[in-house]
Amino acid sequence: MSNDPYDAALDCAAGAAKAWLASLPTRRVAPTLDAGEMLAALWTGLPEQPADAAAVIAELARVAEPGLMGVGCGSFHGWVMGGVLPAALAADWLVSAWDQNTVLRYAAPATYALEEVAGGWVLDLLGLPPTAEVGFVTGATMANFTCLSAARQAVLHRVGWDVARDGLAGGPRVRVLVGAERHESVDLALRYLGFGAPTAVPADEQGRLRVDALAEALGAEDTPTVVCLQAGNLHSGSFDPLEEAIAVARRHDAWVHVDGAFGLWTAAAPSLAHLVRGVARADSWATDAHKTLNTPYDCGLAIVADPVALRSAMGIRADYLVTESPGDPLDRVPELSRRARGVPVWAALRALGRTGIAELVERLAGHARTMADRLAALDAEILNDVVYTQVSAAFGSDQRTEAVVRELLADGTTWMSGSRWHNCAVMRVSMSNWSTGAADIDASVAAVARAVRAAAGSH
């Protein structure tokens, strides 16, 4: 079959993608139209007649542009969203062109093998057990869901309850202990799994779970238990004391899960690896390659030390599925249809190598320290110990901080999201983009200075 039907459309898409990427350093970061305005502009009746594929792509690029956030630019510091490495982006294009449903080795041997290698490289890079299994899921939420599914399976199996056969009703209660400042995606995954609300363990002023409080909670009752720890607090970037907390949990036969959406990657950086000391002794780990590794959306990683627990929770068998042996990708993730999202991970790791990844992680942390110092020079109060990539700043009262954030986002030069931490309005800065450089930080700080002046003038 000739590829001619694809040529014009793909050429148009490539041109539009290159134009978008070229615009990022100088364009306004925020969209120029909001969601309602975009919907009003796009909402028309379904066309009656076919259209030329290249014309459709040209129209798509044109009509979408006003509603696109410049997430990939070096001055985007909102939430925890990385940019996209060139090799990872190009690999993602190939993944779409190949269109391989990567759930069976038999059906997709090339992308299966690439994901196996990528998973092995991740385990090596992060110092996790080489026998652990890696599932490529949509993001950190589904990585938490997948890992906690394995946890539910394992802790109930230890007390003789088969949750796959008998469900949860009538079975032993599973207690889930979480830090008071865990990410809400953990609660969401627990809700999906029927656990209900977890028990919050007090945290310190930086959001780190207190080991003494964990020990007290673990000793309060004898029941199947899952402990969720955090590698990278959303506001402070701080890490739970993993080594000590895991040791305490081990004494109570608890399953230990680590939510390391963006922080787990510190294990790859020699100057930061102390933040995750002892993490390899956990039972499962969740992370997101789109964040620190800078692959395209979407790419979460669910990592479980016990392959049997993971396969028991996620695996499926059906006559029409040609499986060679346990351990197909479908045994590790909730999906039976998915793109080969681990291939961009392979490309990112292959392009950066061990030293490049360490340099990337350390550079992002260095940018956060620089930004904190620069904001402090603008009379901002830095509320967190800047140990990794997050900065939480306040500009006096809640009202003034909120005004500064509004003015900053209206300026459009940079993006730093507003939030609340310790019942205080904050400007939250996340350093996640591989392309951020000194010029981006200068431009971002100058924009904050303008916002501070504008906020003062409005009161």
C-alpha positions, 0 to 999 in steps of 0.5 A, spaced: 500 500 500 502 506 498 504 511 503 502 517 499 495 518 503 500 520 509 505 524 506 502 531 505 498 530 512 505 528 516 509 534 512 503 539 515 504 536 522 511 536 522 511 543 520 506 545 525 510 542 530 516 545 528 513 552 528 510 551 535 516 548 538 520 554 535 515 559 538 516 557 545 522 561 547 518 568 545 511 566 545 506 568 551 506 562 556 499 562 558 493 561 552 490 567 549 483 564 549 480 560 555 476 553 555 470 556 554 472 561 548 475 555 545 469 551 545 465 556 543 470 557 537 470 550 535 463 548 536 460 547 530 456 542 526 459 535 524 461 536 517 457 533 512 463 532 507 470 529 507 476 533 507 483 533 505 487 530 510 493 535 510 487 541 510 484 538 516 491 538 520 493 545 518 486 547 520 487 543 527 494 547 528 491 554 526 485 553 531 488 550 537 494 555 537 490 560 542 488 555 547 495 552 548 499 552 554 507 553 553 508 548 557 515 546 554 518 553 554 524 554 559 519 559 563 514 554 565 514 553 572 507 551 574 505 544 577 510 539 576 510 538 568 516 537 565 518 539 557 519 534 552 526 532 550 528 531 542 529 524 542 523 522 546 518 527 542 521 524 536 520 517 539 513 518 540 512 520 533 514 513 531 510 510 536 504 513 533 506 511 526 507 504 528 501 503 532 503 497 536 498 495 542 503 493 546 500 488 551 503 482 548 510 480 546 507 475 541 503 481 537 508 487 539 515 484 539 519 490 538 516 495 542 515 490 548 523 489 548 524 496 548 519 497 554 523 491 557 530 494 556 527 501 558 524 498 565 531 495 566 535 501 565 530 505 570 531 499 575 538 500 574 538 508 574 534 508 581 537 502 584 531 498 585 531 491 585 533 488 578 527 483 579 522 488 580 517 489 574 515 495 571 508 497 568 508 503 563 501 506 565 498 513 564 501 517 569 503 517 577 495 516 579 495 510 575 502 508 577 499 509 584 493 505 583 497 499 580 502 498 585 496 499 591 492 494 587 498 489 588 499 491 595 492 489 596 493 483 593 499 481 597 497 483 604 490 480 604 493 473 601 498 473 607 492 472 612 488 467 607 484 472 603 483 471 596 481 478 594 480 476 586 475 471 588 472 473 594 472 481 593 473 486 599 466 485 602 466 480 608 474 480 608 479 483 613 480 490 614 486 493 610 489 499 614 492 504 609 497 509 613 499 515 609 503 522 611 498 528 612 501 531 606 501 526 601 499 527 594 491 527 593 493 522 587 494 517 593 487 518 596 484 517 589 487 511 587 485 508 594 478 510 593 478 506 586 480 500 590 475 500 595 479 502 601 476 508 603 479 514 606 486 512 609 489 514 616 493 520 616 500 520 620 502 527 622 508 530 618 513 536 620 513 543 618 516 541 611 511 535 610 515 529 612 511 524 615 514 523 622 517 516 624 515 516 631 508 518 629 508 512 624 511 507 629 505 509 634 500 508 628 503 501 626 502 499 633 495 501 635 492 495 632 494 488 628 491 488 621 493 487 614 497 494 613 499 498 607 504 504 608 504 510 603 511 514 603 512 520 599 519 522 595 518 529 593 512 533 597 508 538 592 510 544 596 516 543 599 520 538 595 521 534 601 522 527 602 519 522 608 525 519 612 524 513 607 530 509 610 527 509 618 520 509 616 521 503 611 524 499 617 519 501 622 514 498 617 518 492 616 517 490 623 509 490 622 509 486 616 506 492 612 507 493 605 511 499 603 509 503 597 513 510 595 509 515 591 515 518 587 512 522 582 517 527 581 522 525 586 524 518 585 529 520 580 534 523 585 536 516 586 540 518 579 543 524 582 549 523 586 549 529 590 541 528 591 541 520 592 541 521 600 534 524 599 532 517 597 536 513 602 533 506 603 528 506 598 530 500 595 527 496 601 520 498 599 515 494 596 513 498 590 514 505 587 510 510 583 513 515 578 512 519 572 517 520 566 513 526 564 515 530 570 523 529 571 525 525 565 521 530 560 518 525 556 511 526 552 505 525 556 503 520 558 508 516 561 507 513 568 511 507 571 508 502 576 514 498 579 513 492 584 518 488 587 514 482 587 512 480 580 507 475 583 503 480 587 503 485 581 501 479 576 495 477 580 492 483 581 493 486 574 493 479 570 488 476 565 487 470 561 483 469 555 483 464 549 483 469 544 490 472 547 496 469 545 500 469 551 507 466 551 508 465 559 506 470 565 509 476 565 506 479 558 505 487 559 498 486 560 500 482 567 502 489 569 497 494 567 490 495 568 489 496 560 488 491 555 489 496 549 495 501 550 500 505 546 507 503 547 508 509 552 515 506 554 518 507 548 520 514 549 522 513 556 527 508 552 529 514 547 530 519 553 534 514 557 538 512 551 539 520 549 542 522 556 545 516 559 547 515 566 551 522 566 546 526 562 540 524 567 544 525 573 546 532 570 539 534 568 536 532 575 542 536 579 541 542 574 533 542 576 535 542 583 540 548 582 535 552 578 530 551 584 535 554 589 537 560 584 530 561 584 529 561 591 534 566 592 532 571 587 525 571 589 527 572 596 531 578 594 524 581 591 522 580 599 518 574 598 518 569 604 521 562 602 517 558 606 520 551 605 527 548 605 529 548 598 532 541 598 530 539 591 526 542 585 520 546 589 519 553 591 513 556 595 514 563 596 509 568 600 509 576 599 506 578 605 498 577 606 494 572 603 491 577 599 498 580 596 500 573 594 494 572 590 494 579 587 502 577 585 500 571 582 494 574 578 499 579 575 504 574 574 499 570 570 496 576 566 503 578 564 504 572 560 512 571 561 512 565 565 507 561 569 508 559 576 501 556 579 498 559 586 496 554 591 495 554 599 500 550 604 500 550 611 493 555 610 497 560 607 497 563 600 503 561 596 506 562 589 509 555 587 515 554 583 516 547 580 523 546 576 521 541 571 523 543 564 530 540 561 530 546 557 530 552 562 536 556 562 539 562 566 536 567 561 529 563 562 530 564 570 532 572 569 526 573 565 521 569 570 524 573 576 523 580 572 516 578 571 515 577 578 518 583 580 513 587 575 508 583 578 510 585 585 510 592 583 503 592 579 500 588 585 502 594 590 500 599 585 493 596 585 492 596 593 
